[in-house]
Amino acid sequence: MQHEAHWWREAAIYQIYVRSFADSNGDGEGDLAGIRERLPHLTELGVDAIWLTPFYVSPLADGGYDVADYRDVDPRFGTLDDFDALLKDAHEQGIRLIIDVVPNHSSSEHVWFREAVAAEPGAPARARYIFRDGKGPDGEEPPNNWKSIFGGPAWTRLTRPDGTPEQWYLHLFDPGQPDFDWTHQEVHDEFDDVLRFWMDRGVDGFRIDVAHGMVKDPTLPDIDPDAKADMLDGSTSLPYFDQDGVHEIYRRWSRIAASYEGDRALVAEAWVEDSDRIARYLRPDELHQAFNFEYLTAPWDAARLREVIDGSLKANDAVGATTTWVLSNHDVVRHVTRFGDGEQGLRRARAATLLMLGLPGSAYIYQGEELGLPEVTDLPEDALQDPNWERSGRTERGRDGCRVPLPWEGETAPFGFGSEGSTPWLPMPERWAGLSRASQNGVEGSTLELYKTALRLRRELDALGDGSMNWLDSPEGVLYFEREPGVRVAVNMTEAPVELAASGEVLVASGPGVEVSEGTLTLPAESSAWLSA
Ligand code: BGC
């Protein structure tokens, strides 16, 4: 199939978790000016685009995914002028910029929600959210049995200033994140306008938060009480996720994006298990790409990965969309740790990087993976900020361990993340000195140099990026494929060295000991390489 050469079809997109990237004013939280200062690092790394997580006005009940004003920057992160300056610099350096849009819910501090709370039950101001009377004689039970993804019920009851309890409102996430009612026209109009606001400023697209949410089964039916209401699980069919009506919204957004000059990308964060269901979001008149969470959640297992790769390519090809590959983001345990932590985890993570960047399509890189950062699993309990922690009755530590600020340079925390003596919003482990950017930059064999080399080759070689692939014969536990013209990707996922038939040269290898000699490629345990064919 011939495709238009949209930039996102083969982009390497770097995810910036704004709060944890770089702190320009020493208040302990990353900010837009900090990103701007560090942009040359990203140019040098060789990424094509960046995705910024929410920097909008927010009480940060869920790290900014609780937006109080969709058209302004939170003072902690900067100003609209800082945003414009960052966007301008990024464009000048050849980097595109996409931002998060959070349409399933707002913050409880949003002016609409405040109006709704102040209004009477049944008043028009309540209709933009999902308010219902409770069940039971005094309405003391929630309207249905839906559970919050962060634990506990998905409904919170309002109380009047005099203490009288009244209606309940729905929040699939934190109580500070009331769900919008997407049957209300004003909600549609508002988000049309929010998209336009940022596209007018020049953004190259949006990552759509909880893109499989928004539309609820209008009867709000009870769910199976045993259903695992965990969005990251993606395997259950729930009356508030992946409902058919959501596609109508994306057809409209697609038309809005297409009405702008330049290529504006719409990217779905949809935790839907089945790749065919995901592909429905990527039909030609809907969104452009979706995160491949099936790939992200696949275990270290060659047969399973091959199945996921084939399934993803097939499902996306069927709708003419490009496939994406992703190993980590701000919601999951960092892949070094998922793959076993320590030396083994890093070895596997590096091998997985050349696989991901060698596959057809585009790739998402989460800040810090280019440094080989592991999850921080020993954050002190009093430092934890993810709503998961409190909502789960302090049984789930949540996602803070992958959100620890980045180590840039120096021997002690905050490692150049903020000025000396500043206190990062999450403590940074002292053991990270050896992982800082400065300690890896220019050092042969470092993870940072591996990413740089791979990203440079990915740009230089026509075979990589968008296109197709052909599997080559390989023993069990090994993935081996060809990208035309002239590149082979080999990944040994076993714990023993393997030999494969190969000619050409090693272009880049994930670790030491990879060589081609007399028509044979030797790949040490848990390593990968790109070869010229
Ligand atoms: C974001 C999470 C957030 C949730 C609610 C997600 O999928 O990536 O960080 O907690 O949406 O907005």
Residues whose N, C-alpha, C, O or C-beta is under 5 A from the ligand:
A	BS01	BGC	D62 Y65 F173 D209 V210 D331
